[in-house]
């Protein structure tokens, strides 16, 4: 993967991470607002289980994105460092 391809991929990953964080925030707000409005414990419990699954999926995706972003950033830094060092040789 070239440096430009890495930068492009990094940009895509950061955009996706923003979307995942937005989904997380939306789910969290919906969660807080909805629980107050539900009268049935069964409905509340079922909803809580579904929300927990969604939070878990979002957490896993966010963790995966963060790992990939960190890896790409390290690769790009290595390449740039090598380029800078070659200028001084």
MDTraj code that builds the backbone (N, CA, C; nanometers):
import mdtraj as md
import numpy as np

residues = "UNK UNK UNK UNK UNK UNK UNK UNK UNK UNK UNK UNK UNK UNK UNK UNK UNK UNK UNK UNK UNK UNK UNK UNK UNK UNK UNK UNK UNK UNK UNK UNK UNK UNK UNK UNK UNK UNK UNK UNK UNK UNK UNK UNK UNK UNK UNK UNK UNK UNK UNK UNK UNK UNK UNK UNK UNK UNK UNK UNK UNK UNK UNK UNK UNK UNK UNK UNK UNK UNK UNK UNK UNK UNK UNK UNK UNK UNK UNK UNK UNK UNK UNK UNK UNK UNK UNK UNK UNK".split()
xyz = np.array([
    [0.0855, -0.1165, 0.0000],
    [0.0000, 0.0000, 0.0000],
    [0.0910, 0.1239, 0.0000],
    [0.0629, 0.2151, -0.0908],
    [0.1434, 0.3371, -0.0973],
    [0.1031, 0.4332, 0.0137],
    [0.1873, 0.5330, 0.0318],
    [0.1596, 0.6332, 0.1349],
    [0.0270, 0.7041, 0.1055],
    [0.0019, 0.7352, -0.0202],
    [-0.1230, 0.8030, -0.0572],
    [-0.2444, 0.7130, -0.0326],
    [-0.2299, 0.5846, -0.0634],
    [-0.3386, 0.4898, -0.0368],
    [-0.3643, 0.4788, 0.1137],
    [-0.2566, 0.4802, 0.1905],
    [-0.2714, 0.4741, 0.3363],
    [-0.3429, 0.5980, 0.3886],
    [-0.3050, 0.7138, 0.3367],
    [-0.3700, 0.8379, 0.3803],
    [-0.5181, 0.8361, 0.3442],
    [-0.5488, 0.7862, 0.2255],
    [-0.6883, 0.7772, 0.1818],
    [-0.7664, 0.6813, 0.2714],
    [-0.7081, 0.5667, 0.2999],
    [-0.7730, 0.4675, 0.3867],
    [-0.7916, 0.5241, 0.5276],
    [-0.6918, 0.5957, 0.5756],
    [-0.6997, 0.6576, 0.7077],
    [-0.8156, 0.7565, 0.7129],
    [-0.8304, 0.8340, 0.6083],
    [-0.9405, 0.9304, 0.6011],
    [-1.0758, 0.8586, 0.6033],
    [-1.0868, 0.7493, 0.5270],
    [-1.2109, 0.6706, 0.5242],
    [-1.2424, 0.6138, 0.6627],
    [-1.1410, 0.5614, 0.7287],
    [-1.1602, 0.5027, 0.8617],
    [-1.2048, 0.6074, 0.9630],
    [-1.1467, 0.7256, 0.9546],
    [-1.1845, 0.8322, 1.0479],
    [-1.3286, 0.8759, 1.0250],
    [-1.3711, 0.8793, 0.8982],
    [-1.5111, 0.9135, 0.8683],
    [-1.6043, 0.8070, 0.9250],
    [-1.5666, 0.6809, 0.9044],
    [-1.6490, 0.5716, 0.9565],
    [-1.6541, 0.5759, 1.1092],
    [-1.5414, 0.6082, 1.1722],
    [-1.5381, 0.6170, 1.3181],
    [-1.6327, 0.7267, 1.3675],
    [-1.6376, 0.8385, 1.2959],
    [-1.7306, 0.9456, 1.3335],
    [-1.8745, 0.8967, 1.3258],
    [-1.9062, 0.8186, 1.2212],
    [-2.0419, 0.7655, 1.2065],
    [-2.0758, 0.6674, 1.3184],
    [-1.9816, 0.5833, 1.3544],
    [-2.0047, 0.4875, 1.4631],
    [-2.0266, 0.5626, 1.5943],
    [-1.9468, 0.6659, 1.6175],
    [-1.9651, 0.7453, 1.7400],
    [-2.1007, 0.8152, 1.7399],
    [-2.1427, 0.8628, 1.6227],
    [-2.2737, 0.9267, 1.6111],
    [-2.3841, 0.8252, 1.6412],
    [-2.3728, 0.7044, 1.5844],
    [-2.4701, 0.5982, 1.6139],
    [-2.4747, 0.5700, 1.7639],
    [-2.3578, 0.5666, 1.8260],
    [-2.3482, 0.5426, 1.9706],
    [-2.4233, 0.6520, 2.0464],
    [-2.3976, 0.7777, 2.0094],
    [-2.4632, 0.8905, 2.0772],
    [-2.6143, 0.8878, 2.0583],
    [-2.6581, 0.8571, 1.9367],
    [-2.8021, 0.8507, 1.9082],
    [-2.8668, 0.7403, 1.9911],
    [-2.8052, 0.6235, 1.9925],
    [-2.8580, 0.5113, 2.0699],
    [-2.8615, 0.5462, 2.2185],
    [-2.7598, 0.6111, 2.2660],
    [-2.7527, 0.6482, 2.4073],
    [-2.8627, 0.7483, 2.4435],
    [-2.8840, 0.8480, 2.3591],
    [-2.9889, 0.9474, 2.3864],
    [-3.1272, 0.8836, 2.3805],
    [-3.1467, 0.8005, 2.2776],
    [-3.2757, 0.7320, 2.2622],
    [-3.3011, 0.6447, 2.3843],
    [-3.1971, 0.5791, 2.4289],
    [-3.2038, 0.4918, 2.5452],
    [-3.2503, 0.5698, 2.6684],
    [-3.1879, 0.6824, 2.6938],
    [-3.2221, 0.7632, 2.8115],
    [-3.3644, 0.8169, 2.8038],
    [-3.4044, 0.8654, 2.6864],
    [-3.5373, 0.9242, 2.6708],
    [-3.6467, 0.8185, 2.6765],
    [-3.6222, 0.7054, 2.6156],
    [-3.7256, 0.6031, 2.6032],
    [-3.7575, 0.5339, 2.7343],
    [-3.6564, 0.5053, 2.8144],
    [-3.6817, 0.4314, 2.9374],
    [-3.7818, 0.5031, 3.0268],
    [-3.7781, 0.6325, 3.0278],
    [-3.8709, 0.7089, 3.1117],
    [-4.0148, 0.6951, 3.0632],
    [-4.0338, 0.6665, 2.9352],
    [-4.1679, 0.6616, 2.8769],
    [-4.2303, 0.5219, 2.8767],
    [-4.1528, 0.4188, 2.9039],
    [-4.2077, 0.2831, 2.8986],
    [-4.2682, 0.2459, 3.0326],
    [-4.3910, 0.1969, 3.0266],
    [-4.4586, 0.1620, 3.1516],
    [-4.4373, 0.0159, 3.1896],
    [-4.4205, -0.0692, 3.0923],
    [-4.4101, -0.2123, 3.1181],
    [-4.2653, -0.2538, 3.1456],
    [-4.2456, -0.3296, 3.2536],
    [-4.1120, -0.3812, 3.2843],
    [-4.0631, -0.4746, 3.1748],
    [-4.1551, -0.5547, 3.1192],
    [-4.1165, -0.6481, 3.0133],
    [-4.0652, -0.5716, 2.8917],
    [-4.1356, -0.4678, 2.8517],
    [-4.0920, -0.3873, 2.7372],
    [-3.9560, -0.3247, 2.7675],
    [-3.9410, -0.2732, 2.8882],
    [-3.8148, -0.2108, 2.9293],
    [-3.7005, -0.3125, 2.9252],
    [-3.7243, -0.4320, 2.9769],
    [-3.6207, -0.5356, 2.9791],
    [-3.5845, -0.5826, 2.8388],
    [-3.6855, -0.6038, 2.7538],
    [-3.6587, -0.6453, 2.6156],
    [-3.5783, -0.5389, 2.5424],
    [-3.6171, -0.4158, 2.5620],
    [-3.5482, -0.3044, 2.4959],
    [-3.4045, -0.2933, 2.5478],
    [-3.3885, -0.3130, 2.6760],
    [-3.2559, -0.3052, 2.7366],
    [-3.1625, -0.4110, 2.6771],
    [-3.2143, -0.5327, 2.6563],
    [-3.1337, -0.6401, 2.5976],
    [-3.0928, -0.6054, 2.4549],
    [-3.1868, -0.5516, 2.3779],
    [-3.1573, -0.5136, 2.2393],
    [-3.0542, -0.4006, 2.2352],
    [-3.0723, -0.3018, 2.3212],
    [-2.9769, -0.1908, 2.3273],
    [-2.8378, -0.2406, 2.3658],
    [-2.8312, -0.3343, 2.4591],
    [-2.7021, -0.3891, 2.5020],
    [-2.6311, -0.4563, 2.3848],
    [-2.7070, -0.5291, 2.3016],
    [-2.6479, -0.5929, 2.1831],
    [-2.5940, -0.4873, 2.0871],
    [-2.6715, -0.3811, 2.0673],
    [-2.6278, -0.2751, 1.9764],
    [-2.5049, -0.2029, 2.0312],
    [-2.5044, -0.1751, 2.1610],
    [-2.3880, -0.1105, 2.2220],
    [-2.2642, -0.1995, 2.2078],
    [-2.2813, -0.3293, 2.2265],
    [-2.1691, -0.4220, 2.2148],
    [-2.1146, -0.4226, 2.0718],
    [-2.2038, -0.4279, 1.9737],
    [-2.1616, -0.4271, 1.8337],
    [-2.0889, -0.2966, 1.8000],
    [-2.1428, -0.1847, 1.8474],
    [-2.0781, -0.0557, 1.8219],
    [-1.9420, -0.0482, 1.8912],
    [-1.9335, -0.1017, 2.0110],
    [-1.8060, -0.1019, 2.0842],
    [-1.7004, -0.1824, 2.0100],
    [-1.7395, -0.2995, 1.9614],
    [-1.6453, -0.3839, 1.8875],
    [-1.5990, -0.3150, 1.7601],
    [-1.6924, -0.2535, 1.6884],
    [-1.6568, -0.1854, 1.5636],
    [-1.5656, -0.0664, 1.5921],
    [-1.5963, 0.0087, 1.6950],
    [-1.5142, 0.1241, 1.7311],
    [-1.3730, 0.0795, 1.7699],
    [-1.3636, -0.0274, 1.8445],
    [-1.2333, -0.0810, 1.8839],
    [-1.1536, -0.1254, 1.7616],
    [-1.2202, -0.1926, 1.6697],
    [-1.1557, -0.2382, 1.5471],
    [-1.1069, -0.1200, 1.4633],
    [-1.1926, -0.0191, 1.4498],
    [-1.1543, 0.1003, 1.3738],
    [-1.0351, 0.1697, 1.4385],
    [-1.0394, 0.1845, 1.5695],
    [-0.9288, 0.2503, 1.6397],
    [-0.7977, 0.1749, 1.6207],
    [-0.8030, 0.0436, 1.6244],
    [-0.6823, -0.0375, 1.6041],
    [-0.6276, -0.0193, 1.4632],
    [-0.7169, -0.0233, 1.3656],
    [-0.6732, -0.0077, 1.2268],
    [-0.6175, 0.1328, 1.2027],
    [-0.6829, 0.2327, 1.2591],
    [-0.6354, 0.3710, 1.2452],
    [-0.4968, 0.3854, 1.3074],
    [-0.4792, 0.3319, 1.4265],
    [-0.3498, 0.3400, 1.4946],
    [-0.2409, 0.2710, 1.4129],
    [-0.2722, 0.1538, 1.3597],
    [-0.1755, 0.0814, 1.2772],
    [-0.1350, 0.1596, 1.1537],
    [-0.2330, 0.2173, 1.0856],
    [-0.2026, 0.2969, 0.9665],
    [-0.1214, 0.4210, 1.0019],
    [-0.1573, 0.4859, 1.1111],
    [-0.0824, 0.6046, 1.1527],
    [0.0636, 0.5692, 1.1803],
    [0.0866, 0.4561, 1.2447],
    [0.2240, 0.4131, 1.2726],
    [0.3001, 0.3853, 1.1433],
    [0.2336, 0.3202, 1.0469],
    [0.2983, 0.2930, 0.9186],
    [0.3338, 0.4222, 0.8466],
    [0.2404, 0.5160, 0.8443],
    [0.2644, 0.6443, 0.7773],
    [0.3792, 0.7185, 0.8455],
    [0.3808, 0.7190, 0.9776],
    [0.4888, 0.7851, 1.0518],
    [0.6231, 0.7204, 1.0190],
    [0.6272, 0.5885, 1.0093],
    [0.7512, 0.5177, 0.9743],
    [0.8019, 0.5606, 0.8377],
    [0.7096, 0.5658, 0.7430],
    [0.7469, 0.6051, 0.6068],
    [0.7992, 0.7486, 0.6060],
    [0.7271, 0.8376, 0.6725],
    [0.7693, 0.9777, 0.6762],
    [0.9034, 0.9939, 0.7477],
    [0.9217, 0.9189, 0.8545],
    [1.0480, 0.9242, 0.9286],
    [1.1636, 0.8783, 0.8398],
    [1.1416, 0.7698, 0.7658],
    [1.2448, 0.7191, 0.6746],
    [1.2757, 0.8220, 0.5662],
    [1.1718, 0.8882, 0.5149],
    [1.1926, 0.9908, 0.4123],
    [1.2736, 1.1075, 0.4681],
    [1.2417, 1.1493, 0.5897],
    [1.3146, 1.2603, 0.6526],
    [1.4605, 1.2212, 0.6772],
    [1.4819, 1.0997, 0.7275],
    [1.6184, 1.0539, 0.7534],
    [1.6991, 1.0452, 0.6249],
    [1.6335, 1.0061, 0.5160],
    [1.7057, 0.9964, 0.3884],
    [1.7474, 1.1343, 0.3373],
    [1.6771, 1.2377, 0.3771],
    [1.7143, 1.3734, 0.3366],
    [1.8455, 1.4170, 0.4013],
    [1.8753, 1.3624, 0.5179],
    [1.9954, 1.4010, 0.5913],
    [2.1147, 1.3106, 0.5633],
    [2.0974, 1.2120, 0.4775],
    [2.2088, 1.1209, 0.4459],
    [2.2948, 1.1762, 0.3360],
])
top = md.Topology()
chain = top.add_chain()
for i, resn in enumerate(residues, 1):
    res = top.add_residue(resn, chain, resSeq=i)
    for name in ("N", "CA", "C"):
        top.add_atom(name, md.element.get_by_symbol(name[0]), res)
traj = md.Trajectory(xyz[None], top)
